[in-house]
Amino acid sequence: MEDDAPVIYGLEFQARALTAQTAETDAIRFLVGTQSLKFDNQIHIIDFDDENNMINKSVLLHDAGEIWHISGSPAEKAVLTTCYSKTSESRVLTCAAVWRMPPEWESGSHESPDDSSNNPQTLELLCHLDNTTHGSVACVLWEPMGDGKRVISLAENHVLLWDLQESSTKATISSSATLEGKGQLKFTAGKWSPHHNSTQLATANDTAIRGWDLRSMSQIYCIESAHGQLVRDLDFNPNKQYYLASCGDDCKVKFWDVRHINEPVKCLEEHSHCLQCHMILQKSF
């Protein structure tokens, strides 16, 4: 693999949303959501063939709006959520919805990277995560080890725990929490921990990282100045239950032990640009 050439996949439109398809266990697959104001947006389903060092892809239409966050169900590989922007009453609102890929996609036919996507299919809307009373949604998080029936949305300064019912066609809020403090606090990112029986959540707002106990919907730790600028993304180590990684506009990646939050375990400063997102896939740190 060290001698293989790098594999590059180009998008027609700008993109800021990327996720691994966690329910897919037989293939290396990622979902990428695009951002375009002039054209219908798309979700690119990218399969990496590690034996031949090549990429196969499919394209689905996402005509609801620009995609700012995307996440796949841990239980059903055809089900996903997106956070997307739309204009409502002369203001831009970021909404969230649950979608299903078309049955034809599950048959396994994929185009090669050089083929044109002349007739991309459209996602099936299952339900909206109605946020009319809570404001714009930053992200939607699936219960990591769950059956695909619980998600969390971070809307403005609210943590909302949803129960998905009737094959994900109906969503109801089962519990919630509010981030309180001076100024207009707003969540920018979050990650549902795969450890502790999925009872903990980490969130980012401005330069701070906070931990939450979902049983009581209360805060359990706070790293006040985790980064020098806005925290962009978080991820838990899948192999070590107390370890968390974060990245931000200060061009740094930091690794934390949430039992000892006074300083990071490690800090990487190899970037010269803000870090938008990252994922810890397998290896521990």
SULWOTA-V587506 format. One line per field, one symbol per residue. phi: phi as a letter, one per 40 degrees, with the letter a starting at -180 (. if undefined). A space follows every 10 residues. Layout:
BEGIN
phi->???
END
This chain:
BEGIN
phi->.cccccbbbc bcbcabbaac ccccbbacbb bbbcbaccbc cbbccbbbcc cbfabbabbb cbcciccbaa acccbbccba bbbbcacbfg bcbcbbabbb ccdccccgcb ccdcccccbc cbccccaccc bccbgcccab bccdbccgbb bbbbbfbbbb cbbcbffgca bbccaaabcb icgccacbaa acccbfffbb bbbbafbbbb bbcccbfbcb aabcbcbcbd ccabacccbb cbbbbaaacc gbbbbbbccb ccaccabbbc bbacccaabc cbccb
END
